[in-house]
Amino acid sequence: MSKQATMQIRVDETVKAEAEALFEALGLSLSEAVRLFVAESVNERRLPFTPHLSKSEGATAAFGKLRHYGNPGQTSDERATWLHEQAADPSHGARTPRHLSREVTIVDKTVLLHYLLDDHPRRAAKARRIIAGGAARVYPETVVATVEALERDYGVPRSLIGTVMALLADDVSMEDGAAVRLAARLYGTGRLTFAESLLAARNILTGYPIETFSKSLVKARM
């Protein structure tokens, strides 16, 4: 068993209080959150996020990335009509700092599928507005269901799914985002299911052991 080391850091008292409240809402202690940050940094060999001055609403990096699988028969004229409708939408393109958004909307698998596949003009447009507005909240079980549908019902290659799920994690507010990002990478390059990839990711990030009868997961755990 590896030896445990102690870390001491100094932060502003107000920031510490706000962080404790945030992590408590996420089911973590401040110490656990710091350990997750350090573990993810070591695992990724970089900061587990992209440093920036501020994050604005309107991030839609994953939108339509799987369009080919959702509606491969759509003509160029149909696509042009849809783009014209989007340009005419007064709410499209509005950008407001994400931290000012007070409302949270939990979105399900159907919203994510239309967002990624862009296979239904009105539904995809609505999904994009919700996510671009910064209100979308996604939970890991929804990501698992979405991945299963993409692979089973749409035949999307797992390597592409892994890439798109990592992009999606930057577009929405995602519960356990660090684990989902790592799971996306494990899933895209391995043979685990996404649910198993999430367990393996949490094992890597937290160091907590996994007890399982799954042969594939036994091989993947630390």
Buried (B, 14 or more C-beta within 10 A) or exposed (E): EEEEEEEEEEEEEEEEEEBBEEBEEEEBEBEEBBBBBEBBBEBBEEEBBEEEEEBBBBBBEBBBBBBBBBBEEBEEEEBEEBEEEBEEEEEBEEEEEBEEEEEEEEBEBBBBBBBBBBBBBEBBBBBBBBBBBBBBBBBBEBBBBBBBBBBEEBEBEBEBBBBBBBBBBBBBBBBBBBBBBBBBBBBBEBEBBBBBBBBBBBBBBBEEEBEBEBEEBEEBBE
